[in-house]
Amino acid sequence: MKKRRRRQKIDIRDVIAIILIIIILLMIGGYMVYNMYFRLPTSSFPPTSDSNSAEEDELIGERFNILLLGLDGRAGLNDRSDTLILASLDQKNKKAQLLSIPRDTRVKIKGNWDKINAAYAYGGVELSKQTVADFLGVNIDRYVIINFEGLVKLVDEIGGIEVDVPVRMYKPLEGIDLQPGLQLLNGEEVLAYSRFRDTKGGDLDRSRRQQEVIKLIAQKVLEERNINQIMDFIEIAREDIRTDLTGREIGALVRLASPIMENGLATKLLPGSGKYIDNIWYYLPDLTKLEELLLIS
C-alpha cells in the first residue's frame, strides 16, 4: 500500500512539471494530463504497460509538435479558437518551446485569406491542425484543446494568484474591469486579464500575459505538497480538456520532464504587425524570421 502511494505522488508531480514545461496547457496546467491518462475511459488510449522503458513510451520523430487550442466554452462549440500555441519538443537535445500565434494572424484557409482562428469554426480541430501546419511548414503530431472554464475553476480552487496588472483594463461588455497594481485575482479576473487586448501591443501583449498566467498558476499548484489537494485540482478540470495524445505518448512526456526542466523552456511570439485589409483587422506575420523562430533554442 505504501509503495502505491509513493509512486502515485511522484507520477503526479512529474506530469504537472512536464505539462508546465512542454504542453502548458496553456490556460489550465499540467494536472489535466494526469487526469486524461488515468481517469478517462480506457478506450480513449491504447493499452499501456507498467514498465518505464523508453522502448514502450515513445514519441514520433526527434521533434514532436503539439497544437494547443484555447476555447471559450461560453461562446459555443463551433466558435473560433481564442488561443493558439505550438508546443515543440526536441527529444534528442531534451528541449522544448512554446510559440504563440496571434489569433488574428492572416493565413489562407481552404484557399481563401482569413484569420487563423477561423479554422476551428470552419472545420474543427482537424482544419486547425492543417492550417497551422501549412502556415508554419511543420507537421502537427497531436492536439490539446482546453476550455477556459477550467482556468476559472482552477484559479478559484487554489485561492487566486497574485498578478501585477500593468494598466487599467476596462471593457464592461466583456466583463473586464481591473485596476493597475499588484493584487490577488480570482478565476474570472485572471481570465479577463489574460484575454484583454486593448493595449499598445495588442495580441502580442495578450500572448505574453497568457504565458505569465500559465507560469503563475503552475507555480502555485506545485507549491501544494498535499496529494489530496492535487487530486482535487485534477478533478476540477476533468471535463475541460480534450486530446489525441496516446497513453504511451503521455508516458514519454513524463519521462522527459526532468531533463527539459533542467534545460528550461523557450517561449516565443510570432513577430509581425497589424493592418486593416478590406476593413478587417489582421495580424501580418513577418515570415522572414519564421525559420529562425521554429528552431528550438
Order of alpha helices (4+ residues) and beta strands (2+ residues): alpha-alpha-beta-beta-beta-beta-beta-alpha-beta-alpha-beta-beta-beta-beta-alpha-alpha-alpha-beta-alpha-beta-beta-beta-alpha
